[in-house]
C-alpha cells in the first residue's frame, strides 16, 4: 500500500462503492423472491374454497416447494460457480417468474403440487448463491451488516406481500374472468422476469470482471480478502463438504429455524382469519407485522455481532426467544390475539437471525467449497421448511388444532440453540476483529 494513504478512509470508501453497485439490485430481487415464495399463504384464503382443497393438501403443496428446492440446490450453486453470477442468477429469476405466473392454471391438487415443486426447483440456489457471491466482495468482519442488509429484502417482501396480496385479491377478483388468487400469481410473478433481464445486463461476476473498479481498488480488496481466505478451508474437491461436520450442524440449526419461520409465513393469515378477521386487506396488513420485527432484528443483530465479534450467542439467544413465543402461541386459544402475537414475535425473531447463521457459515469455508457448502446447508434447511407447513397442516386436519405442531417446532428450535452453544465444531478458530 502506498505510504501516506489513509487506509481506513480508502477502505470505507471502497466498500461503500461496492455496496452501491451490487447490493441494491440483489436486494430488490430478494424482495420479489420472497413475495413469490410466500404469497401462497394469501392465495389459500380463496383458492382452497374454489378448488375444494383441505388443510393437508394445502400444507403438502406449500411445503413441496422445498423438496424441489432441495433437489436442485447443490447443482444450482455449482452451475453458478462455473457460469458466473450474472448468467445464473438471471436464469433463476426468469424461470421462477414464468412458473409463478403459470400457477394461475392450478385446477387440481396434482397441478398444485407439480407447480409448487417446479417453483422451488427454479428458485434453488438464489439465496446461497448470493451469499457466496457476496463473500467474493466482503471480508469476514463486514459480512454481518452486508448479509443482514441483503436479507432485509425478505422482511421488505413480507411487509409488501400481505397488503399487496390482499389488495390484488380484493380488487382484481373476477377481472377478465380470473379469480383474485389467479391475478395474485400473475401480477407478482412478472417482476421476477423483468429483474432477471436487468441482472444479466448490469451485474458483474466478480471483482476481477467489474469494469467499474479501478486497479488500486481491486488491489486493496484482494489484500483485505487474502487474510480471511488463508484461515479457511477451500478444497477444490467440493465433495469434501459432505464430511464437514460444521456444515451439517449449521444445516440442522438453520433447518430448525426454518421450521418456525415457515410455520408463521404459511399459517399466520389463517390464524388471523380464525380470530374473526375476514377482510382480506386487513388480514394482509396484520400479516406484515412480523417483518417489521424481523427488519429491526436483522439491523441490530448484524451490527451488534460485527462490533462484538460474536455470532453464536447472538444467534442462540434469538432462537430461544423465538421458541418461547411459539410456545405461548401453542398454549393460548388459537382464535385469539395471543396466538397472533406469539406467531408475529416468533416469525420476526427467527427471520431476523437467519443472516447471522449465513455469516457464521462463511467463517468456516471459502471458494468452491463455500459454493457447495452453502448449498448443502440450505438443502438441510429446505427439508425442514417443507416439514413445518406440512406437519402443521396434518395437525390441523387430524387433531383440529395446530398446538402440537407449534410445541414440537418450538422444542426443535431450542435444541438447535443449545447445539450451537455447546458444539465445538461451530466455534471459529479465530475471533473476528471488532468493527466500528
C-alpha positions in Angstrom: 0.0 0.0 0.0 1.3 3.4 -0.9 2.9 5.3 2.0 0.9 8.3 3.3 -2.5 6.9 2.2 -5.2 6.9 4.8 -6.1 3.2 4.6 -9.2 3.4 6.8 -10.8 6.2 4.6 -9.8 4.3 1.4 -11.2 1.1 2.7 -14.5 2.6 3.8 -14.9 4.4 0.5 -14.1 1.2 -1.4 -16.8 -0.8 0.4 -19.3 1.9 0.0 -18.8 1.9 -3.8 -19.1 -1.9 -3.9 -22.3 -1.8 -1.9 -23.9 0.8 -4.1 -23.0 -1.2 -7.2 -24.1 -4.7 -6.3 -26.4 -4.7 -3.2 -29.5 -2.7 -4.4 -30.4 -4.8 -7.3 -29.8 -8.1 -5.4 -31.9 -6.6 -2.6 -34.8 -5.9 -4.9 -34.5 -9.4 -6.4 -34.8 -11.0 -3.0 -37.9 -8.9 -2.2 -39.6 -10.3 -5.3 -38.3 -13.8 -4.5 -39.8 -13.7 -1.0 -43.2 -12.4 -2.3 -43.4 -15.2 -4.9 -42.5 -17.8 -2.2 -44.9 -16.6 0.5 -47.9 -15.5 -1.5 -49.4 -19.0 -1.3 -50.4 -18.2 2.3 -52.7 -15.5 1.0 -53.9 -17.3 -2.2 -55.0 -20.1 0.2 -57.8 -17.8 1.6 -59.7 -18.1 -1.8 -58.0 -21.0 -3.6 -58.9 -23.7 -1.1 -62.6 -23.0 -1.4 -62.5 -22.6 -5.2 -60.6 -25.9 -5.7 -62.0 -27.8 -2.7 -58.6 -28.4 -1.1 -58.3 -29.4 2.6 -55.7 -28.3 5.1 -53.5 -31.3 4.4 -53.4 -30.7 0.7 -52.5 -27.1 1.2 -49.8 -28.0 3.8 -48.2 -30.5 1.4 -48.4 -28.2 -1.6 -47.0 -25.3 0.4 -44.1 -27.5 1.6 -43.3 -29.4 -1.6 -41.8 -26.2 -2.9 -38.8 -27.0 -0.6 -38.4 -30.5 -2.0 -37.8 -29.1 -5.5 -35.7 -26.5 -3.9 -33.6 -29.1 -2.0 -33.0 -31.4 -5.0 -31.9 -28.6 -7.3 -29.9 -26.6 -4.7 -26.5 -28.1 -4.9 -26.4 -28.4 -8.8 -27.6 -24.8 -9.0 -24.8 -23.4 -6.8 -22.2 -25.4 -8.7 -23.6 -24.0 -12.0 -23.3 -20.5 -10.5 -19.7 -21.2 -9.6 -18.9 -22.4 -13.1 -21.0 -20.0 -15.2 -20.8 -16.9 -13.0 -23.4 -15.0 -11.0 -24.6 -12.8 -13.8 -25.9 -15.6 -16.1 -27.0 -18.0 -13.4 -28.9 -15.6 -11.1 -30.6 -14.1 -14.1 -31.7 -17.6 -15.2 -33.1 -18.3 -11.7 -35.2 -15.1 -11.7 -36.6 -15.6 -15.2 -37.6 -19.2 -14.7 -39.2 -18.8 -11.3 -41.1 -15.7 -12.6 -42.5 -17.8 -15.5 -43.5 -20.7 -13.2 -45.1 -18.3 -10.7 -47.3 -16.9 -13.5 -48.2 -20.4 -14.6 -49.7 -21.1 -11.2 -52.9 -19.3 -12.4 -53.7 -22.6 -14.2 -53.9 -24.7 -11.0 -57.1 -26.7 -11.0 -56.3 -30.0 -9.3 -54.2 -31.0 -6.3 -51.6 -32.6 -8.6 -51.2 -29.4 -10.7 -50.8 -27.6 -7.4 -48.1 -30.0 -6.2 -46.2 -30.0 -9.6 -46.1 -26.2 -10.0 -45.0 -25.6 -6.4 -42.3 -28.3 -6.8 -41.1 -26.6 -10.0 -41.2 -23.2 -8.4 -38.9 -24.5 -5.7 -36.5 -26.1 -8.2 -36.4 -22.8 -10.3 -35.6 -20.7 -7.2 -33.0 -23.1 -5.9 -29.6 -21.6 -5.4 -30.7 -18.0 -5.3 -30.1 -17.1 -1.6 -27.0 -19.3 -1.0 -25.7 -18.2 -4.4 -26.0 -14.5 -3.5 -24.4 -15.3 -0.1 -21.5 -17.0 -1.9 -21.3 -14.0 -4.4 -21.1 -11.5 -1.5 -18.2 -13.4 0.0 -16.2 -12.5 -3.2 -16.6 -8.8 -2.3 -16.5 -8.5 1.5 -14.1 -9.8 4.3 -15.4 -11.5 7.4 -15.7 -8.5 9.7 -18.0 -6.7 7.2 -20.3 -9.6 6.4 -22.7 -9.3 9.3 -24.0 -5.9 8.2 -23.9 -6.7 4.5 -25.6 -10.1 4.7 -28.2 -8.6 7.0 -28.8 -5.7 4.6 -29.4 -8.1 1.8 -31.6 -10.4 3.9 -33.8 -7.5 4.9 -35.1 -8.0 1.4 -37.1 -10.9 2.9 -38.7 -8.6 5.5 -39.5 -5.9 2.9 -41.1 -8.7 0.8 -43.0 -9.8 3.9 -44.2 -6.3 4.5 -45.3 -5.9 0.9 -46.8 -9.4 0.2 -49.6 -9.1 2.8 -51.1 -5.7 1.9 -50.4 -6.2 -1.8 -51.9 -9.7 -1.9 -55.0 -8.5 0.0 -55.4 -5.6 -2.4 -55.0 -7.7 -5.5 -57.4 -10.4 -4.4 -59.9 -7.8 -3.3 -59.8 -5.6 -6.4 -59.0 -7.9 -9.3 -61.4 -10.7 -8.3 -63.3 -11.8 -11.5 -61.5 -9.2 -13.7 -61.2 -10.8 -17.2 -62.8 -13.9 -15.8 -59.9 -14.7 -13.4 -60.2 -15.2 -9.7 -58.4 -13.0 -7.2 -55.8 -15.7 -6.4 -55.0 -16.2 -10.1 -54.3 -12.5 -10.5 -52.1 -12.7 -7.4 -49.7 -15.2 -9.1 -49.7 -13.3 -12.4 -49.0 -9.8 -11.0 -46.5 -11.0 -8.5 -44.6 -13.3 -11.0 -44.0 -10.8 -13.8 -41.5 -8.6 -11.9 -39.1 -11.6 -11.4 -38.9 -12.0 -15.2 -38.0 -8.3 -15.7 -35.4 -8.3 -12.9 -33.8 -11.4 -14.4 -33.1 -9.4 -17.5 -31.7 -6.5 -15.5 -29.3 -8.8 -13.6 -28.0 -10.2 -16.9 -27.2 -6.7 -18.1 -25.9 -4.9 -15.0 -24.3 -7.5 -12.6 -20.5 -8.2 -12.6 -19.5 -11.8 -12.0 -16.7 -10.9 -9.6 -14.2 -8.1 -8.7 -11.9 -9.4 -11.5 -14.5 -8.6 -14.2 -16.0 -5.4 -12.7 -15.2 -2.7 -15.2 -16.2 0.0 -12.7 -13.4 -1.0 -10.3 -10.1 0.9 -10.5 -6.9 -1.2 -10.3 -6.0 0.3 -6.9 -9.4 -0.6 -5.6 -9.1 -4.1 -6.8 -5.7 -4.4 -5.2 -7.0 -3.2 -1.8 -9.9 -5.5 -2.0 -7.7 -8.5 -2.7 -5.5 -7.5 0.3 -8.5 -7.4 2.6 -9.8 -10.8 1.4 -6.5 -12.6 1.4 -6.1 -12.8 5.1 -9.6 -14.3 5.6 -9.0 -16.9 2.9 -5.8 -18.0 4.5 -7.7 -19.1 7.6 -10.4 -21.1 5.8 -10.8 -24.5 4.2 -11.0 -24.4 0.4 -10.5 -27.8 -1.2 -11.1 -27.9 -5.0 -12.8 -31.3 -4.5 -16.2 -30.0 -3.3 -17.3 -33.5 -2.2 -15.3 -32.9 1.0 -18.2 -30.7 2.2 -20.1 -33.8 2.9 -17.6 -34.8 5.5 -17.5 -31.4 7.2 -19.4 -31.7 10.5 -19.7 -28.0 10.9 -21.6 -27.7 7.7 -24.1 -30.4 8.7 -24.6 -28.9 12.1 -25.2 -25.4 10.7 -27.7 -27.0 8.2 -29.6 -28.6 11.1 -29.6 -25.3 13.1 -30.9 -23.4 10.0 -33.4 -26.2 9.4 -34.9 -25.8 12.9 -35.0 -22.1 12.4 -36.9 -22.6 9.1 -39.4 -24.9 10.8 -40.5 -21.9 12.9 -40.3 -19.3 10.1 -42.5 -21.1 7.6 -45.0 -22.2 10.2 -45.6 -18.4 10.6 -45.3 -17.5 6.9 -47.8 -20.1 5.6 -50.2 -20.2 8.6 -50.4 -16.7 10.0 -53.1 -15.5 7.6 -55.2 -18.5 8.6 -54.7 -17.8 12.3 -55.7 -14.2 11.8 -58.8 -15.3 9.9 -59.7 -17.8 12.6 -59.5 -15.0 15.1 -62.6 -13.4 13.4 -60.9 -11.0 10.9 -62.4 -11.7 7.5 -61.4 -8.7 5.4 -58.6 -9.7 3.1 -56.9 -6.4 3.1 -56.9 -6.3 6.9 -55.5 -9.9 7.1 -52.7 -8.8 4.7 -51.9 -5.7 6.8 -51.7 -7.7 10.0 -49.6 -10.4 8.4 -46.9 -7.8 7.5 -46.2 -7.0 11.2 -43.6 -9.9 11.8 -41.5 -8.4 9.1 -41.1 -5.1 10.9 -39.8 -7.1 13.9 -37.5 -9.1 11.6 -36.1 -5.9 9.9 -35.3 -4.4 13.3 -33.7 -7.7 14.4 -31.6 -8.0 11.3 -30.4 -4.5 11.5 -29.5 -4.7 15.2 -28.1 -8.2 15.3 -25.9 -7.6 12.2 -24.2 -4.5 13.6 -24.0 -5.8 17.2 -22.4 -9.1 16.1 -19.9 -7.3 13.9 -19.0 -5.0 16.8 -18.6 -7.7 19.4 -17.0 -10.2 17.1 -19.6 -12.8 18.1 -22.1 -14.8 16.1 -23.0 -17.8 18.3 -24.5 -16.1 21.3 -26.4 -13.6 19.2 -28.0 -16.5 17.2 -28.7 -18.8 20.2 -30.4 -16.2 22.4 -32.6 -15.1 19.4 -33.6 -18.7 18.7 -34.6 -19.3 22.4 -36.7 -16.2 22.5 -38.4 -17.2 19.2 -39.1 -20.6 20.6 -40.7 -19.1 23.7 -43.0 -17.0 21.6 -44.1 -20.1 19.6 -44.8 -21.9 22.9 -47.0 -19.1 24.1 -49.0 -19.4 20.8 -49.4 -23.1 21.3 -51.0 -22.8 24.8 -53.4 -19.9 24.2 -56.7 -20.1 22.2 -55.9 -20.5 18.5 -58.6 -17.8 17.7 -57.1 -15.1 19.9 -54.9 -12.1 19.8 -52.3 -14.0 22.0 -51.9 -16.7 19.3 -51.4 -14.0 16.6 -48.9 -12.1 18.8 -46.9 -15.2 19.6 -46.5 -16.1 15.9 -45.7 -12.5 15.0 -42.9 -12.3 17.5 -41.5 -15.7 16.8 -41.6 -15.3 13.0 -39.9 -11.9 13.3 -37.1 -13.1 15.5 -36.4 -16.3 13.5 -36.3 -14.4 10.2 -34.2 -11.7 11.8 -31.5 -14.1 13.0 -31.1 -16.0 9.7 -28.5 -13.7 8.1 -26.2 -14.3 11.1 -26.3 -18.1 10.5 -25.0 -17.5 7.0 -22.3 -15.1 8.2 -21.3 -17.8 10.8 -21.1 -20.4 8.0 -18.9 -18.1 5.9 -16.3 -18.0 8.7 -15.6 -21.7 8.1 -15.4 -22.1 4.3 -14.4 -20.3 1.2 -14.2 -20.6 -2.6 -15.7 -23.6 -4.4 -16.1 -25.3 -1.0 -18.3 -22.3 0.0 -20.5 -22.6 -3.1 -21.1 -26.3 -2.3 -21.2 -25.9 1.4 -23.8 -23.1 1.4 -25.9 -25.2 -0.9 -25.7 -28.2 1.4 -26.7 -26.0 4.4 -29.6 -24.7 2.5 -30.6 -28.2 1.4 -30.9 -29.3 5.1 -32.9 -26.1 5.9 -35.2 -26.6 2.9 -36.2 -30.1 4.1 -37.3 -28.6 7.4 -39.1 -25.8 5.6 -41.1 -28.5 3.9 -41.9 -30.3 7.1 -43.0 -27.2 9.0 -46.2 -26.3 7.0 -46.9 -30.0 6.2 -46.8 -31.2 9.8 -48.9 -28.1 10.8 -51.5 -29.0 8.2 -51.7 -32.6 9.3 -52.0 -31.4 13.0 -54.9 -29.2 12.0 -56.6 -31.8 9.8 -56.2 -34.8 12.2 -56.5 -33.1 15.6 -58.4 -29.9 14.9 -55.6 -27.9 16.4 -52.1 -26.7 15.5 -50.9 -26.7 19.1 -49.0 -30.0 18.9 -47.1 -28.8 15.8 -46.3 -25.4 17.4 -44.9 -27.1 20.6 -42.8 -29.6 18.7 -41.3 -26.9 16.4 -40.5 -24.7 19.4 -38.7 -27.7 21.0 -36.6 -28.2 17.8 -35.6 -24.5 17.8 -34.4 -24.7 21.5 -32.4 -27.9 20.7 -30.8 -26.0 17.8 -29.9 -23.1 20.0 -28.3 -25.4 22.6 -26.4 -27.3 19.9 -25.0 -24.0 18.6 -23.8 -23.1 22.1 -22.1 -26.5 23.0 -20.9 -27.9 19.8 -17.1 -27.3 19.4 -17.3 -27.7 15.7 -19.4 -24.5 15.5 -16.8 -22.2 17.1 -14.5 -20.4 14.6 -10.8 -20.9 15.3 -10.1 -17.2 15.4 -12.2 -14.4 16.9 -13.3 -11.7 14.5 -11.9 -8.2 14.8 -14.4 -5.6 16.1 -15.7 -3.0 13.7 -17.0 0.4 14.5 
